[in-house]
Amino acid sequence: MCGITGIWDFKNKISEGTLEKMTDCLYLRGPDDSGIFVDPKNNIGFGHRRLSILDLSPAGHQPMANDDQTIWITFNGEVYNFAEIRKELEVKDYKFKSNSDTEIIIKSYQEWGIDCIQKFRGMFAFAIWDAKKEKLFLVRDRAGVKPLYYYFDGDRFLFSSELKAFHKHPEFKKEINFSALALFLQFGYILAPYTIFENTHKVRPGHYLEVDKNGDIKETKYWDIIDFYLAEKIDKSEEGIEKELEEILTESFQYRMVSDVPVGVFLSGGIDSSLVTALLQKNSKNPIKTFTIGFNEKEYNEAPYAKKIAEHLGTDHHEFYCTAKDALEIIPKLPEIYDEPFGDSSAIPTYLVSKFARERVTVALSADAGDELFCGYSLYELLSKYYFIVQKTPPFLLSFAYFALSTFSVNFVVKVYNLFSFVLPKYTNLENKINKFKNIIKRKDNKLSVIVKNGYSYWLPDEIKLFLKKEYVTLPTNFDEYEKVKSLNIKTQMQAVDFKTYLPDDILAKVDRATMAVSLEAREPLIDHKIAEFIARVPIDLKYKNGQSKYILRKILYRYVPKELVERPKQGFAIPMDKWLKNDLKYLLEKYLSEERLREQGIFDEMYIKESLSKYLSGKSDSAYKFWFLLVFQMWYEKYFERT
């Protein structure tokens, strides 16, 4: 795992000093080695920070060139099947100077051109400079595990693993993209290809960019999970699909154990991480190192479950309990870690468990994407019901329901619901779900995409218009992909679009920055494109069956872990945000959302925020994450923009 940077200046000579500064600010992504390459003739340069995982010798140094130095690469990530590709290249008489996957990429490009990316199985973000073609290629892996940003102002093209590198270039203009800010306020993250800055973008997952000497940029999509959801379903028995799936899972998990440094696993005690741990431990002679984070608040704490599973599987288990004090120490670091406003509060425990794991290992396997691929989110079922209700209920009844829910506080509605909970469905985070339902039935549009976006929203677009003073537009995003999958089952539509929105732009961004901030490589065994392509073609009733999510995944898991150890309501990796904001973190709200500070800044309507915050703190509204998002933005803004 590494950090990459680069400059192609179409107007001025490149400053090696600037390139070195851009590279060195990514030190934590790669503390083991660094290097730069500059082509003075073409005014292009690459930078690299290395975290040594494969081939720890100097032979793995980057930026790396082919034998005649006409092709250069700076690479972040892992190509897990590099050994097989190497054998294929050796048959074609290629010689190798290292045992690194970086050299495999550059010689694969030499042999097959940019189409070589179809051969790679892994997570990657890399840049290739082809001096003969005078072209720069930027490539991002299929799911978007590894980040890759670029900035283009017409005169110069910059790229990097993180936005912070751009600040080291004197010509980078820090201009806020207020349309992207509106996205952040609505969802808590900024969807690709946008970033918080103007003229600055994320390379989309499953895409590559081709930049020529005239500054023309061509974007090409080389992989899309939607293609596999729309393909013909696998025609096999349940037992046949289950057997083949376990084989693919096992192969994928084993690939991610290939390393020249110690490897561990994040174990939450849920279905996904338990399965990863179980299949790895089954094939390991020694106990796998597992790491869990816990909370003193019982309703958020999964650590006891993880411990029981670890004991059953016989892993070398380690746990760390997160307190409000721990969170307080991390919160000031969030703007530096995440570069742009990022509202997923589970970034805090993710950072803490990463820091804890880094004391014992250099690589940790996570278990993200299980919910997206295997239909695990409770919201899939809930929003399916909402969609049915909105489709079938007369508008006047929906209006009455909205009026009734708006008449009473959310806390009151929850108390009434709990009185009858013995005959009603059991839900976690009930306050949040009630608010989402109110948001949905308030709208007149009953399209699934509209219902889902409202279900996923925190600040609604109508609210944002009231307090965001700056001009902005509604940006097109991958949520628009619902139009492509509208022929599919409702839950399947949500799975497909989540894989292209929430997964890369929230979950994977969270894990990448949290782990890289402590120089830990995170690997994602469930995000193997072979798994994704296979499970996308599996019928939905083997993923969600008889009211049970992750049906086929559970069947495999229960062969290795007793059902009673994992069978419980899904909690998610959350922190007690409401409790902390109203107590230990309250002073931060009062500091960063003060009327004086907001007026001075001129971005938000200070009176609207003041009144809304007062309602929240007095218990008249349930808006913890709304104000967490505002707090995160304010802290980010103060770090990157000096107060006047």
N, C-alpha and C positions, 0 to 999 in steps of 0.2 A: 504494500500500500504506500502511496506516495502523494506528492503534490507536484503539479505541472503548471508551467506558465509559458507565455510566449508573446512576442511582438512582431508584427509585420508593418513597418512604417512605409507608406507609399510616397512620402514627401521628404522626410528628414533622415539623417543617419541615426542608427540605433545607438543609444548609450548603454554600454555594458554595465555601467554602474546602476542604471535604472533597472535593467534586467535582473541583476544580482539582488537588488532590494526587493523586487517583486517575488523573486524565488525564495529569499531568506525569510520573508514574512510567513511562509508556509512551513517553517521549521518543524512544528509539531507533527505535521503530516509525514515528515521524513527526517528524523534526527540523525540518521546513520551516515548520510553522504549527501553531497550536493554537486551540481555541475551546470555549466551553461554552454551553449553552442551559438555562434553568430556567423551568418553568411553575409559578409560586408557588401558583396556585389549586389545582393537582392534585398538588403536591409531587413533581414528576417533573423530572429533569434529565439531559442528555446531555453527554458530553465527547468531544473528538476531537483526535488528533495526526495531522498530515498529512505524508506523504512524497509530494511533488508528482511525478506521472508524466504525467497528462493534464491539459491546461489549467493551466499553471503560474501563471496569473494569480490575483489575489485573488477572482475570480468563482467559483473552486472551493472557497472556504472552507467549512468545516463546523464544527458542525452546520448543516444547510441546511434551509430551509423552502419550502413552496409559496407562491404569490403572496399568499394571505390569511393565511398563517402558522397554519393549522389542522393542517397535517401537517409533522412534523419528521423528519429522518433523520440518523443518524450511521453512516457506511459505511466498511467496510474491504474492499478487493479491486478487481476489475476486471470490468466487463461488456463483453466484447469486441465484441459486436454492437450497441453503443449507437447507432452511426450509422444502422443500418437501422431501429431502433426509433424513433429521433428522426424520421425521415422519416414513419413511420406516424403519429406523434403530431402532426406538423406538418399533415398532411392533416386532422386533427381540430381544427385551429386553435390548437394549443398554441404558445406563444411561449417562447423560451429566452433566458436571460441569460448562459449560460456554454457552454463546449464540453466540459463534464465529463460522465462517465457517472453521477455522483451525481444530477444534475438529471434525467437520463433515468429513474432509478429512482423518484424521488419523483413525477414526473408520470405514469409508468406506473401507479403505485399509485393515483393520483388518478383515472385513467381506468378501470382494470380491477380495482382492489382487490388483495387479497393474491395473487390468481391471476396477477398480473403476473409472478411469479417463474418461471412456466413459459416465459416469453419470453426469459429471460436466459441467455446463453451465457458462462460465465466462472467465476470464483472469487469468493465473496463471503460476508461476514458483516455483517449490518446490523440496526439497530433503527429502527423507525418508530413514532412517537407520533401517533395519530389523535385529536385533541382532541374532535372531534364525536362519535366513538364511545366516547371515553374508554377506548381500548385501546392496549396496547403490543404490537408484533409483533417477535419476534426470529427472524431467518432465517439459516440456514446453507446453503452451496452443496451440490450433490448428492453430491459425493465427500468433502467435508470438508477441502478444501484450506485454507480459512481457519478459524481457531479462534474459538470463542465459548463463554464460560462464564457461569454465573449462580449466584447464591446467594439463598436465600429462607429466612427464619427465622420467617415468619408476620407480622412487622411491616414488613419492608422487603425489597425485591427489588433486587439488584445485578446488573449484567452487565458483562463486559469481554472484551477480546481475550486477556488474560492474567490468571492468578490473582493476580499480585503487586499488582494494583490494589485488590483487596479488603482487603489488609492496611492500606491507608490509611484505611479506614472504621473508626471507633472501635467500632462494634457488630458487626463481623465476628468470629466466634468460630473460633479456630484449633483445631479438634478433629479429630484424625486419624481417618479412616475405616479401621479395621484390616482390614475385608473388602476394601477397595480395595488396601491394602498387600499383602495376600495375592496379589491378582492381579498386582501389580507383581513380587513375588518369583518368581512362576511364569513370567511371560512377559517381564518387563523393561519393561513399559509398562502403563498403566491404561486399560482399555477404556471407551469411552463407554457410558452417560452418566455414569460415575462419575469422581470426582477423589479426590485424597488426603485431602480435607477432607469432614467431615460437612455436610449441607445444601447442598452445592456440586456442580454438575453441568456436564457438557458438553452443549450443544445437539447433538443427533445429526445427522450428515450427512443431507441430503435431508429435513430436518424444519424446521418452524417452530413457535414458541410464540406463543400468544395469551394475554395477561395482562389481566384486567379490574380495575376499581377495588375489587373485593372481595378481590383477591389470589388469585382462582381462575386456575389455569394449565391451558390446554388445549394438548396437543401434537398436531400433525398431520404425517403423512408425505406428502410431495408427489412423491417420486421414490424408486425402489428398483431397483437393477440386477438383482435377482433376477427381477423381472417380465419382463425381456428375456431372461434365460437360460431362463425357462420358456415363452417365446413360440415360435412356429413358426420353424424354422430357415430361413435364406435359401436359396432354391432357385435357385442360379445355378452356372455352371461355375466352376472354380478361377480361370480367367483373368478371368472377369467379376467375381468377388469381389475379386481382387487389384487390378484396375483401379479399382473403386469405392472400395476401402479407401485406395489411394494418393491419390485425389481428396479424400477426407475428411481424411486426415492432412495433406495440403498446405494445405487451407483452415484447419484448426485451427492449424497451425504459423504460418501467415501472420497470423492474428488476433493471435497473441501477440507479434508484432513491432510492433504499433501502440503508439507511445510518443512522448512529447515529450522523452525523455532517452535516453542511450546504452544499448544492449541487447547482452548477450553470451550465451554458451551454456556450461554445464558439460559438458565432454567427457571421459568416462572411457575411451573406446576400446571400450566394449561395444556390443552390437547397438542398444540403444535410443538412447543419446546420439549414436551415429554416424549413425543414420537421421535424427534431428532435425537434426543439423548438415548432413548431406548435402542434405536437401530444402530447408533454408533457404538454403544456399550456392548451390544450383542457381538459385534465384530472386532472388539478390542481386547487384547490380552491384559491390559492394565486399566485401572479405574480412570474414567474420563473426569477431568476437572470441571465442575459445574459451579455456577455463580448465580446467586439470587439476592434481590433487594427486598426488604420488608418495611412495613410502616407500623407504628405503635397504634394507629387507628385501625381497629379490627376489621371494619367494613372495606378497607382498602388493602388489607394484608393477605397476600397469597403465599408468603414465605413458609408457613407451616405445611402447606400442601406440597410445595416444592421439596421440602426436606424429607417428607415421607416417600415421595417418588424417588428421590436420590438414594435413600436408604434401601428401597426395594431393588433398585437397579445396581446398587453397589458403587456409586460414583464417589469421587473425592470432592465432597461438597463444601461450599463456603457461602456464608450469608452475611449481609450488612444491612442494618436497620437505619432508615432515613428519618431524620427529625426535622422540625421546622428550622432549627438552627443550621442544619446542613443545607437546607434549601436557601436560607438567607445568604449563606456564603457563596452559593452558586449563582444566584440570580444576577448579581452585578457582572458576572462573566458572560452571560447569555448573548449580549450584543457582539462581543468579540468572537464567540464560538460560532454564531449563526450568520453573521455578516449582514443579514437583512431581517426585518421583523419576522418572528416565528413564534406562533402562539400555542403550540402543543406543549402543555405543561409537563408531560411525561418526559420531556427533554431533561428535566432535573434528575429524576431517578435513573434515567438512561446514562447520563454523564457519571453519576455516582457509582453505578454498578460497573461501568467501564473502567473508571479509575481504580476501583477495588480489584477488578479482574487483572488489570495491567501489572499489579504487583506480583502476579504469578505466571501470566502467559503474555504472549505477543499477538496472538490471534484468538478471536472469540467468534463462535458461530451463534447467530441469532436465528429466530424462527418466524420472521416476518413473511407476509403474503398468504399465510394459511387461511386467513379470514376471506381475503379476496378470491383466492382460487377455489376454496372448498365450501364457500357459502356460510361463513362463520358469524358474521355480524348479526346481532339481534335486530338491528335496524332494517335488514333486508326483509324480514318477516313483518316487522311493524309497518314499514313504508308500503309494503304490498297490501296490507290491510287498509292503510290510509287511502291508497290508490283506489281500492275497491269501494270504500265508503264514499269517496269524493265522486266516483263515477256513477254510483247507484243512488245516492241520496239527493232528494230535491234541494235546490239552492236555498229555499226559505228555511229548511231544517238545519242546513249547515250554518246559516246566519244566526239562527237561534242558539245553536251549540256554541258558536264563537261568543255570542253575547253572554251566555251563561258562564263560560269559562273565564271571561274577562271581568265579570261582576265580582268574583271572589278572588282572593290572593291564591297563588299557586300552592303556598303552604297549607291553606285551608282545604283546597281540592285534594292534596295528597293525604291529609288526615282523614277526610271522608273516604277516599279510596281504600286506605289501610283498614278502616272499620269493616270493610267488606272483602278484604284481601283473601279470606278463606275460600271465596267462590270466584275470585277474579284472577286473571293471569298475573304471574309474578314478574316484576320488572325491577332492574337496578336503575339508578339515576332517574327515578320517576319524575322528578321536577323538570328535568331537562326534556324528557319525552312529552310531557304535557305542553310545555312551551312550543315544542316543534309541531305538535298537533294543532295548536292554536294558529301558528304561522301558516300551516298548510290550508286549513279550512277558511282562513281569511282571504285567500287568493281566489280569483274567479277562474283562472286557467287550470284545467285538470289534466294537462299533459304530465306524463311520468317524469320527464326531465325537470319540469317546474316543481313538482312535488318533492323530488329528491333534493334539488338545490335548496329549497326552503327547509327541508328536513335536516340538511347539513349546515344550514346557516346559523350564525349567532347574532350579529347585527344584521338585520334585514335591509335589503336595498332601499326601502322607503325610509328607514331610520337613518341610514348613512347619508341620504340626501339632506336630512335635517341638520346634521352637525358637521359634515365635512365641507368646509368653506371653499375649497379649491375646485376648479372645474375638472371634471373627469368624464370618461365615457365607460359604458359597459363593454368589457372586452370579450371577444370570442375565446372560448377555452375548449378543452377536451370534454367538458360536460355536453357540448353540442353533438358528441358522438352517439347520443341516444337515438338520433335519427337513423343511424346506420344499423342499429341492432333492434329496432322496434318490432321486428318479426319474432324475436326470441321471448322466452319466458321472462316474467317481470324480474325475478331475482337474478336471473342470468344477465339481464341488461345491466343491473346495478353492479354485478361482479365485474363485467367487462369494462365498464366506464371507471369504476374505482381503481382498477389495475392501471389506468392511464392518468389518474388524477391524484386521489388521496394517497395511494401507495408510493409513487415516486416523489411527489412534491411535499408530502408531510412525513410519512413513516421512514422512508429511506433517507431523506435529508436529515431527519432527526438522528438516526443511528450513525450515519456517516460523520456528521460534525461532532457528535458526542464522543465517539470512539477516537476519531482523529485528534481531538483536543488533548487526548492523553497518550497519543502515539500507539494506539491499539488498532489492529486490523480487524474489521468486522466482516464476516462472510455470511452469506444468505443461502443456505442449502435448499430452501423451498423455492427460491427464485432461480431455478434452472429452467432455461427455455424448453427443455425436453419435457419437464414436468408440466409447465404451463400449456404447451401445445397438446399434450395428452389429455389433461384434465378438462381443458376447454371443450373437448369433443366427447366427454363423458356426459350422459344424460343427467339432467338436474335432479332427478329423483334418487340418484345415488350420492348426491352431495347434500340434499335436504330431503329427509324422508320421515314421515310420520311425526312431523314437528321437531325433528332432531337435526341440528346443523352438523356439518362435517361427517356425515353418516359413514362414508367409506373409509375416511381417515381414522375414525374411532374404531372401526372393525379391525384395522391393522394394529392400532395401538393396544387394544384390549388383549391381544395375544402376548403382549410383553409386560403390560401394567394392569393390575386389577381395576375393573371398572369403577369401583367405589372410591379409588384414590383420585380420580380426575372428574367424576360426574358431579358437577356443581354449577350454579349460575355463573355465567361469564362475568368477570370483573373488569378486565382491561388493565392497562398499566397506567393507572391514574394516581394523582395525589389529592389530598383533601383540600382542594383549592378554596372552596367557600369558607371553611373554618380558618384557614391560614390568612386569607385576605381580610377577614373581619377581626383578626387578632394579631398574630405575629407580623404580618405583612401590611397591616393597615396603614402604617406610617408611610409606606412607599406610595400608596394610592394618594394620600393627602399631599405628599411632596410633589409627585410628578403630574398629578391631575389637578393641581391647585388652579384657582381661577386666574391668578396673576401669571403663572407660567403659560397657561393655554392662551391667554390674551396676547402675551408677548410673542408667542410662537406664530399665531395667526393661521393655524391649520384647522383647528376644531372650534366649534361654537362653545365658548366656555360656559355659558349659562345652561345650555342643554345638558352638557356633561355634568355640571354641578348638580342640577336637579336630579338627573338619572342616578348619579352616584349616591346622593342623599337617600333616595328611595331604596337603593340596594343595601346600603349599610344599616338602614333602619328595618330591614326585613320585609319591605313592601314589594320587592321584586326579586326574582331569582336570576341574577345576571353576572355571576362570578366570572365566567369566561369572557364576557363582553369587556369587563374592566381589566381583566388580565391582558387581553389583546391591546387595549389602549396603553396600559402600563408598559408592556413590552415595546410598543412603538416609541413611546416617550423616552425610554431608557436607550433604545437604539439611536434615536434622533440626537440625544444629548451627546452620545459618544462620537458620532460622525459629523455633527454640525455644531459649531461653537455657538453658544448663546450670545446674543447681542447685548 
